[in-house]
Amino acid sequence: MSNNNHRIFLLGLIILFLTLVLINCDEGAASKCRPSGRIKGKKLPPGECMEDDLCCVEGRMYKVYECSPSVTAHTKAYMTINSFEGGGDGGAPAKCDNRYYSDDTPVVALSTGWYEGGSRCLKNVTIRAPSGRSVEAMVVDECDSSVGCGKDEDYQPPCANNVVDASKAVWKALGVPPRDWGDLDITWSDA
């Protein structure tokens, strides 16, 4: 290969490499979700916190988000457990239809960004456990990551921006032993 051809070849490789780096940076920037602010935990009124270990701590700062990570065919998320029954730890009726749901019904609440102002309401998502098992569940509520620590939120911190808050039926369908219910790294996608 002549000296000129060698230089052209190297220049082509450099341009290709830089193009790939720029494309990757743009995709990475689009998928990032940064906090939209912070709120400070206040002193709780006596007897108002249903579960002390889940309530805001006075003086602690909590991040709030209006967004969630980008949704893909296998969106990484953190699954938590919630009761959507009347009197359950979900508190109020589901935001999508103002109803309560039995713990035996596979339903979920999604973080604010994934909830998308209700656009996923009453639609199914597919949840996959690390074991390979999967289940479809209906979106009925928002796990609000934009507010927290107030009376309307039962004095609980804002939801993280990557949460799928699931009923007991979802945990059962994924084959997770009850002693391990609470938090699980999962992936999900629109069904």
LUMLOMI-316406 format. One record per atom (N, C-alpha, C): residue in one letter; x, y, z. Coordinates in steps of 0.05 Angstrom, whole numbers, plus 5000, padded with zeros to 4 digits. Layout:
<recs>
AXYZ;...
</recs>
This chain:
<recs>
M501749775000;M500050005000;M501850255000;S501250434983;S502850684981;S502350855006;N504151035010;N504051225033;N501451375033;N500651485009;N498151635007;N495651465013;N495651215002;N493351035008;N493250965037;H495550925050;H495650865078;H494451095095;R495151345087;R494151575102;R491151595098;I490151555074;I487251575069;I485851355085;F486951115086;F485750895101;F485650965131;L487751075142;L487851145170;L485851375176;L485751575158;L483851795161;L481051685161;G480451505143;G477751375142;G477051235168;L478951095179;L478550955205;L478051155227;I479551365228;I479151575248;I476351695246;I475551765222;I472951885217;I470751685226;L471051435219;L469051235227;L468951205257;F471251195270;F471351185299;F469951425312;L470551665303;L469351905315;L466351915310;T465451825287;T462651815281;T461251625300;L462351385305;L461151195324;L461151315352;V463251445360;V463251565387;V461151775390;L460851955370;L458752165371;L455952045371;I455451835356;I452851705356;I452251595383;N454251465395;N453951345421;N453351555442;C454851775440;C454451995460;C451552105458;D450552145433;D447852255430;D445852065441;E446051805436;E444151605447;E444351605478;G446751615489;G447151615518;G445851865530;A446252095518;A445052345529;A442052335528;A440952215507;A438052205505;A436852025526;S438351815534;S437151615553;S437651695582;K439251895587;K439751975615;K437452135626;C437052095651;C434852235665;C436152355690;R436152615691;R437352745714;R435152845733;P435952865759;P433952965778;P432853245770;S430353285775;S429153545769;S429153735793;G430053635816;G430153795840;G430553615865;R430253745888;R430553595913;R428453705933;I427553535951;I425853615972;I427053525999;K426353676019;K427453626046;K425353496064;G426153276077;G424353146096;G423753326119;K421153346127;K420353516149;K419653336173;K419353466196;K418553316220;K415653216216;L415352956221;L412752836216;L410852876239;P408252926233;P406352946255;P406252676270;P405952686297;P405852436312;P403652246302;G404451986299;G402551776292;G401651786263;E402851956246;E401951986219;E403351796199;C405651696207;C407151526189;C406351236193;M405251106171;M404350826173;M406650636179;E408850676166;E411150496170;E413650666173;D414750676198;D416950856203;D419350816185;D419950566177;D422350526160;D421850616131;L419450686124;L418850776097;L418351076096;C418451216118;C417651496119;C420151676116;C419551926107;C421652126104;C423052176130;V425552236129;V427152296153;V427552606153;E426952716176;E427153006180;E430053096172;G430153296155;G432753416147;G434153276123;R433353036117;R434552886095;R433553006068;M435353016049;M434653116022;M433952876004;Y431852905988;Y430952695970;Y430752805942;K431952655923;K431852735895;K429052685884;V428152865866;V425552825852;V426152825822;Y424552675807;Y424852645779;Y422252685764;E422352805741;E420052825723;E420352615701;C422752485700;C423352295678;C424152025689;S424351835672;S425351565678;S427351485656;P428951285660;P430651195638;P429051115614;S430251125590;S428951055565;S427850765566;V425550735554;V424250465552;V425350325528;T426250075532;T427349905511;T425849635511;A426749445496;A425649175497;A426149035523;H428249135537;H428949015563;H429849235582;T427949405590;T428549635607;T429249535635;K431549615645;K432349535672;K430749695692;A429849565714;A428249695734;A428649555761;Y427649675781;Y427749575808;Y424849525816;M424149275821;M421349205828;M421049205859;T418949345868;T418249355896;T415449225899;I414649185923;I411949065928;I410049275939;N407549245931;N405449435939;N402749285940;S401049375958;S398349275959;S396549495947;F395049415927;F393249605914;F390349565925;E390049415947;E387449365959;E386649605976;G384049635981;G383149836000;G384349786027;G385549986039;G386849946065;G389649836063;G390549786038;G393349686034;G395349906035;D397849836032;D399950046035;D400050236011;G398450175990;G398350365967;G396750615974;G395150595996;G393650836005;G391150875989;A391251065971;A388951155955;A388350955932;P386050975920;P385450805897;P387450855875;A387650675856;A389550695834;A388850945817;K390951085809;K390651335795;K389351315768;C389751085754;C388651055727;C385651045726;D384350915746;D381450875744;D379950905771;N381451005791;N380251065817;N379050815830;R380350585825;R379450325836;R381650205854;Y380750015870;Y382649845885;Y382849585871;Y385049445874;Y385549185862;Y386348975882;S385448735880;S386148515897;S389148455895;D390348365917;D393148285916;D393548045897;D391347915889;D391547685871;D391447765842;T391248025836;T391148125809;T393848235801;P394948145779;P397548255771;P397448535760;V397948725778;V397849015771;V400449145781;V401049375768;V403549525776;V403049825775;A404849965789;A405050255787;A407850305775;L408050495757;L410650565745;L411650835754;S414250865756;S415351125762;S414251345743;T414251585752;T413051815738;T413751825708;G416351805701;G417051825673;G415951595656;W415851355667;W414751125652;W411751135652;Y410551245672;Y407651265674;Y406551455651;E408251645644;E407751825622;E405051965623;G404452085647;G401952235650;G399452065646;G399751795649;G397451615646;G397251485619;S399151535601;S398951415574;S399151115574;R400350995595;R400450705597;R398250585614;C396350755624;C394150665641;C392650435628;L392150235644;L390550005637;L391649845613;K394249895607;K395649735586;K397449535601;N398149325587;N399849115599;N402749175594;V404449085613;V407349085610;V408248805616;T410548725605;T411648465610;T414048505629;I413948355651;I416148375671;I417648115671;R420348145670;R422147905670;R423947905694;A423947675708;A425647635731;A428347525722;P430447555739;P433047445732;P432947135727;S430947005739;S430646715735;S429746645707;G428846835692;G427946785665;G424846775663;R423546755686;R420646755685;R419547035679;S417247045667;S416047305661;S413047295666;V411847535668;V408947565673;V408047825660;E405547825651;E404348075642;E402748185665;A402948445669;A401448585690;A400248845678;M398048935689;M396749175679;M397749415695;V398349635681;V399049885694;V396550025704;V396350065731;V394050195743;V394650445759;D397250495763;D397950715781;D400650835775;E401251055787;E403851185785;E405251165811;C407851095810;C409551115833;C410951385831;D409851585843;D410651865838;D413451925847;S415151995827;S417952065833;S418252365833;S416052515829;S416352805828;S415552945854;V414352805872;V413552915898;V414052715920;G413852805945;G414152615968;G414252765994;C414252606015;C414552706043;C412152856054;G409952886039;G407653026048;G405352846056;K403252956066;K400952806075;K399852636052;D399652756028;D398452616006;D400152375998;E402652366005;E404352135999;E404851956023;D403151986044;D403351836069;D406151876081;Y407252116077;Y409852196088;Y412152016079;Q411751886056;Q413951716044;Q415551886025;P418151806021;P419851946002;P418751915973;P419752085955;P419052045927;P419951765917;C418451655899;C419251405887;C421751455870;A423451255868;A425751275850;A424751285822;N426451365803;N425451405775;N425651145759;N426250925772;N426550665757;N425050435771;V422650495781;V421150305797;V418750195783;V418349935785;V415949795779;V414849695805;D412749815816;D411649745842;D409449535836;A409849295845;A408149065837;A406448935859;S404148835851;S402448695870;S403648415877;K402548295898;K403548025906;K403147825883;A401147855867;A400647675844;A402947665825;V404247895821;V406547915803;V408847765815;W409347805840;W411547665854;W411147365853;K408647275858;K408046985857;K408546875829;A407547015808;A407846925780;A410746905772;L412447065783;L415347055777;L416746845793;G415346715811;G416546495826;G418346575848;V418046825857;V419846925879;V418646835906;P420246695922;P419246605948;P418446845965;P416146825980;P415147055996;P417247176015;R419147016025;R421147126043;R422947326028;D423047316002;D424747495986;D423147725973;W420547745979;W418947965967;W419848235979;G419948435962;G420648705972;G422248855951;D424448755942;D426048885921;D427348675903;L427248735877;L428448545858;L429248695833;D431648655823;D432448765797;D431048605775;I429648745758;I428148615736;I428548765710;T427348665689;T427148825664;T424148815657;W423349025642;W420549035634;W420349165606;S418149125593;S417649255567;S414649275564;D413749435545;D410949445539;D410149175526;A407849075533;A406948815523;A405948845494;
</recs>
